[in-house]
């Protein structure tokens, strides 16, 4: 099978996918190590037997609904290559809003006092994409240096998620940042110590009924990272609005913010306004909601 034949076969096999061409090409690049240019201009080259075998297995897995990111083990987020497993939520482009907002807050705080060490907490961290991307981008922008590097705390209730986050922190953070990364296995802030200048969170916020609909296509993302209709003990709330976890997270986070600290949270377009109300009820002010790439309400912020 040549590269050209493999691309054609993969697209036909994945005809039911929303993006058959993209899926086939990404999976082919993953197994061959070739880039898109090579796929286009070296289409007559044959695949090695092991490449063809892996490619067929990848295409078969994708046809069941398994996301490409879980098959390849990689997903780009904010321009960085994150390792992902079925134990973590796949990073989504809309979540990059949290990073952009956090960088804006970092610029603001460091403009007042450049030599301070900011404390940043990424709650419900999953792969670590939100906190790590923020720290890495702040470093590359020159906002933080070896002398005033961010102190980053990555938190999750799942040990499997923390293992992935640790790997990503080791891969993506320069040494000066890496040595200031702390990982905490915790049920929200239960096992977390200290206060923070910035708390970020992409918690589970999807109503329980919609979670089952989402997972019906075989995407296999962890329910733990999706279902917002549970309480602190993992019991169903029965509320049906996806805010069971948020009702606990927001007041806990408000108590852990340093003076003038900022909370940034992702929610759904269907419960973002209620989340902003929770912010105000917890004593946060200067609240607001930013829209995502699809113009849906997505990122809520507030200051203590």
C-alpha positions in Angstrom: 0.0 0.0 0.0 1.4 3.4 -1.0 0.9 6.6 1.0 -1.7 7.8 -1.6 -3.6 4.5 -1.4 -3.5 4.6 2.4 -5.0 8.1 2.4 -7.7 7.1 0.1 -8.6 3.9 1.9 -8.6 5.6 5.3 -11.0 8.3 4.1 -13.4 5.8 2.7 -13.2 3.6 5.8 -13.9 6.7 8.0 -16.8 8.0 5.8 -19.0 8.2 8.9 -16.6 10.5 10.7 -17.3 14.2 10.7 -13.7 14.8 9.4 -12.6 11.7 7.5 -9.9 13.4 5.5 -8.3 15.0 8.5 -8.6 11.9 10.6 -7.0 9.7 8.0 -4.1 12.1 7.4 -3.4 12.7 11.1 -3.3 8.9 11.8 -1.1 8.3 8.8 1.3 11.0 9.9 1.4 9.5 13.4 2.4 6.0 12.2 4.9 7.1 9.5 6.4 10.2 11.2 5.9 12.0 7.9 4.4 15.5 7.8 1.5 16.7 5.6 3.9 17.9 2.9 5.4 14.4 2.6 1.9 12.9 2.4 1.1 15.2 -0.5 4.3 15.0 -2.5 5.5 11.5 -1.8 2.2 9.7 -2.3 3.8 7.0 -4.4 6.1 5.8 -1.7 5.1 2.4 -0.1 4.4 2.0 3.6 6.6 -0.3 5.5 4.7 -3.5 6.6 4.6 -2.4 10.2 3.4 1.1 9.3 0.5 -0.4 7.2 -0.4 -2.7 10.1 -0.5 0.1 12.6 -2.4 2.4 10.2 -5.1 -0.2 9.7 -5.4 -0.7 13.4 -5.6 3.1 14.0 -8.3 3.5 11.3 -10.3 0.6 12.8 -10.1 2.2 16.3 -11.2 5.6 14.9 -14.2 4.0 13.2 -15.5 2.9 16.6 -15.7 6.5 17.6 -12.5 6.6 19.7 -11.0 10.1 19.3 -7.8 10.6 17.3 -6.1 12.1 20.3 -6.6 8.9 22.3 -5.3 6.8 19.4 -2.1 8.8 18.9 -1.7 9.8 22.5 -1.2 13.5 21.6 -3.3 16.7 21.4 -2.2 20.2 20.6 -3.4 22.9 23.0 -2.3 26.6 22.9 0.4 25.6 20.5 1.9 22.9 22.8 1.9 19.2 22.3 0.2 17.5 25.2 0.2 13.8 26.0 -3.3 12.5 26.6 -4.8 9.1 27.7 -8.3 7.9 28.1 -7.9 8.9 31.8 -8.0 12.6 31.0 -10.4 14.9 29.1 -9.1 15.7 25.6 -8.1 19.5 25.6 -10.5 21.6 23.6 -9.7 24.8 21.7 -12.4 26.8 23.6 -10.6 26.1 26.9 -7.7 28.2 25.6 -9.8 31.2 26.7 -8.8 30.3 30.3 -5.1 30.6 29.4 -5.6 33.9 27.6 -7.5 35.4 30.5 -4.9 34.1 33.0 -2.0 35.7 31.0 -3.9 39.0 31.0 -4.1 38.8 34.8 -0.4 37.9 35.1 0.5 40.9 33.0 -1.6 43.1 35.2 -0.2 41.8 38.5 3.4 41.9 37.4 3.1 45.4 36.0 2.5 46.6 39.6 5.3 44.5 41.1 7.7 42.8 38.7 9.8 40.9 41.2 7.0 38.9 42.9 6.4 35.2 42.6 2.8 34.6 41.5 1.0 31.5 42.8 -1.3 29.7 40.3 -3.6 26.8 40.9 -5.1 24.7 38.1 -8.0 22.8 39.8 -9.4 19.7 38.0 -6.2 19.8 35.9 -6.6 16.6 33.9 -3.7 16.6 31.4 -2.4 19.8 33.0 -3.0 21.7 29.7 -4.5 24.9 31.3 -1.9 25.5 34.0 1.1 24.3 32.1 0.2 26.3 29.0 -0.3 29.4 31.1 3.1 29.0 32.9 4.9 28.1 29.6 3.4 31.0 27.7 4.2 33.4 30.5 7.8 32.2 30.4 8.1 32.6 26.7 6.6 36.1 26.8 9.2 37.0 29.4 6.5 37.7 32.0 8.2 35.3 34.4 11.9 34.5 34.7 14.1 32.3 36.7 14.0 34.8 39.5 10.2 35.3 39.6 9.0 32.0 38.1 5.4 31.0 38.8 4.6 28.6 41.6 2.2 26.3 39.9 -0.1 23.8 41.7 -1.9 21.2 39.6 -4.8 19.5 41.4 -7.1 16.6 40.5 -9.1 13.9 42.2 -7.8 11.3 39.7 -4.3 9.8 40.2 -4.3 8.7 36.6 -4.9 12.3 35.5 -2.1 13.6 37.8 0.3 11.0 36.3 -0.4 12.5 32.9 -0.1 16.0 34.2 3.3 15.2 35.7 4.6 13.8 32.4 3.4 16.9 30.6 4.9 19.3 33.1 8.3 17.5 32.8 8.1 17.6 29.0 6.9 21.2 28.6 8.1 23.3 31.5 11.7 24.6 31.5 13.7 23.7 34.6 13.1 27.0 36.4 9.3 26.4 36.1 9.4 22.7 36.6 10.9 22.9 40.0 8.0 25.1 41.2 5.3 22.7 40.0 3.4 20.9 42.8 0.8 18.1 42.1 -1.9 17.4 44.6 -4.4 14.6 44.6 -7.5 16.1 46.2 -11.3 16.4 46.2 -11.4 20.1 45.2 -9.5 22.0 47.8 -9.7 19.4 50.6 -6.0 18.6 50.5 -4.6 21.8 49.1 -2.6 24.2 51.3 -1.8 27.9 50.7 -3.5 30.7 48.9 -3.3 31.7 45.2 -3.1 34.8 43.1 -4.9 33.0 40.3 -7.1 29.9 40.5 -8.2 28.3 37.1 -10.5 25.4 36.6 -12.2 23.5 33.9 -14.4 21.4 36.1 -17.0 18.9 35.1 -20.1 21.0 34.2 -22.2 18.9 31.8 -25.6 17.8 33.0 -25.7 14.0 33.7 -28.3 13.3 30.9 -26.2 15.0 28.3 -23.0 13.2 29.3 -24.6 9.9 28.2 -25.5 11.4 24.9 -22.0 12.7 24.4 -20.4 9.3 25.2 -22.8 7.3 23.0 -20.6 7.9 19.9 -17.7 5.9 21.5 -15.5 8.9 22.3 -14.7 7.2 25.7 -13.8 10.4 27.6 -13.9 9.9 31.4 -17.3 10.5 32.9 -15.5 11.8 36.0 -14.3 14.8 33.9 -17.6 15.5 32.3 -20.5 14.9 34.8 -21.2 18.1 36.8 -24.3 16.7 38.5 -22.5 15.1 41.5 -21.8 16.3 45.0 -18.5 16.2 47.0 -19.0 12.6 47.7 -19.6 11.5 44.1 -23.4 11.1 44.6 -25.8 12.3 42.0 -27.4 15.6 42.9 -30.4 15.2 40.7 -30.3 18.9 39.8 -29.8 18.3 36.1 -28.0 21.7 35.6 -24.4 20.4 35.6 -23.5 22.7 38.5 -23.2 20.2 41.4 -19.4 20.5 41.5 -19.4 24.2 40.6 -21.6 25.0 43.7 -18.8 23.5 45.8 -15.8 24.7 43.8 -16.6 28.4 43.6 -17.0 29.1 47.4 -14.0 26.9 48.2 -11.9 28.7 45.6 -13.0 32.1 46.9 -11.6 31.2 50.3 -8.3 30.3 48.8 -7.7 33.4 46.8 -5.0 35.8 48.0 -5.9 39.5 48.3 -7.0 40.7 44.8 -6.8 37.2 43.6 -8.7 36.1 40.5 -10.8 33.0 39.8 -11.2 31.8 36.2 -13.6 29.0 35.4 -15.0 27.3 32.3 -18.7 26.5 32.1 -21.3 25.6 29.5 -23.2 28.1 27.5 -26.3 26.8 29.3 -25.0 27.4 32.8 -22.4 30.1 32.5 -24.7 32.9 33.7 -25.7 30.8 36.8 -22.0 30.2 37.4 -21.4 34.0 37.4 -24.2 34.2 40.0 -22.3 31.6 42.1 -19.2 33.9 41.8 -21.1 36.9 43.2 -22.8 34.8 45.9 -19.3 33.7 47.1 -18.2 37.3 47.4 -16.4 37.8 44.1 -16.7 41.1 42.3 -15.7 42.5 38.9 -17.2 39.4 37.4 -17.7 38.8 33.7 -18.2 36.1 31.0 -16.2 35.7 27.8 -17.5 34.0 24.7 -15.7 31.1 23.0 -14.8 30.6 19.3 -18.5 29.8 18.5 -19.7 32.9 20.4 -21.0 30.8 23.2 -20.7 31.9 26.8 -17.7 30.0 28.2 -15.2 31.6 30.6 -16.3 33.2 33.9 -14.0 35.4 36.0 -14.2 37.3 39.2 -11.9 38.9 41.8 -11.9 38.6 45.6 
